[in-house]
Amino acid sequence: MTSYIIPEEQLIIALESEAAAIYCENLNSEKRKGSDHRYSIENDGSKFMMVDIGGGTTDITVLEKLADNKMKQLCSSTGGIFGGMSVDEEYIEMIENIIMGAVMRKLKSDYPQSYLEMLSSFEYLKQNIDSSLAGQISVSIPYEVISSLCKSQAGETFESLLESSEYSGRVSLEKGKLKIDAGLLRSFFNKPIVEMITLMKECFKKCEPERVRIILVVGGFSQCPFLREALKTAFPRKLIKFPHEPNLAVLKGAVLFGHEPSFIASRVVRYTYGVEVSKDYDPRLHSSDRRVIVDGEALCRGAFDTFMAAETSVPIGTAITETYTTTEKNQKSHYLPIYISTSKNPRYTDDDESSYLGTIKVPIPNPSEMYRDVKVNFYFGFTELEVEAIDVETNEKCEVKFDLL
């Protein structure tokens, strides 16, 4: 088999919610589903929330349509680890509580095909459930395999374990299938749906919710009727659209983005970026345990020196230039530890909101006895942070390495 290595300069990171928005923006109008055409995203200035609800995660961003088929981000992208698989986990937990953990572990390890078939059967049910379902709903399971394992691992029959479980009366067995109370089945959706709606409301608060009238929803889990009903109930004053082929939106949008990254004209920075420095100590601003004396001067150790604040809107390729000086004679490389924070105005690099991102290594060309200044350009607005360094004395570009490990 022939293997190919894609050159690094031909690779670009695509954000899922943005890729989905690009896909929706480039759909034919007939394939945009929604009952109210007054809120079409075809119009320049249209603002909309893009929600990508997949199996494992939910990704959200808010965008505004600009001229020339471009878009700008109105607030930083966000997301959470909840989606269709969260419902699967509730279902598996119910079965495990019935047949016991040892049986479930044996099913996964020794009969993986049966386990996957069980999940596949539930997936079909999950994508078709809605609020109108009543009574008990049938779902296929590998009954013969589970029954055998119940006897060998638990010493009881499947039926007796079900009868003695907390689900007796709400779950039953009939002709080798599970029959689950519709209310119990819908309860499996509660946690991911509540988390999803909460995150969407938090996102709306950041960007003038009354001006964002449209919600576009894509992703495999977005095809579930019960989820769609929940979103419409939670946001009755918004126009919610479910575009054509929602499960392929991110894939197709990423392909379009790869060909034309300029679809996104500007982004909102998610974190505050900075370096760790020792600032002049100010008792009104700094805690006493951070006070250190260096060459007779009182300094504050571990201070966060910000060069880009969170929630700043930046056009693609915005350059922030900082100058750093070597600390030793004949210093061969400059090491710049970069920190990020969820706070707009962090004080310290080790507080709860801050974390270490990585270290930028800048080799100094022709080290000398003199202290050397290095001009570092940080380029924001792309899906990756780009860095360029220039030795001020020689005006030479330096090879930059960003160690994120």
Secondary structure, 3 states (H helix, E strand, C coil): CCCCCCCHHHCCCCCHHHHHHHHHHCCCHHHCCCCCHHHCCCCCCCEEEEEEECCCCEEEEEEEECCCCCEEEEEEEEEECCCHHHHHHHHHHHHHHHHCHHHHHHHHHHCHHHHHHHHHHHHHHHCCCCCCCCCEEEEECCHHHHHHHHHHHHCCCHHHHHHCCCCECCEEEECCEEEEEHHHHHHCCHHHHHHHHHHHHHHHHCCCHHHCCEEEEECHHHHCHHHHHHHHHHCCCCEEECCCCHHHHHHHHHHHHHHCHHHEEEEECCCEEEEEEEEECCCCCCCHHHEEEECCEEEEEEEEEEEECCCCEEECCEEEEEEEECCCCCCCEEEEEEEEECCCCCCECCCCCEEEEEEEEEECCCCCCCCCEEEEEEEECCCCCEEEEEECCCCEEECCEEECC
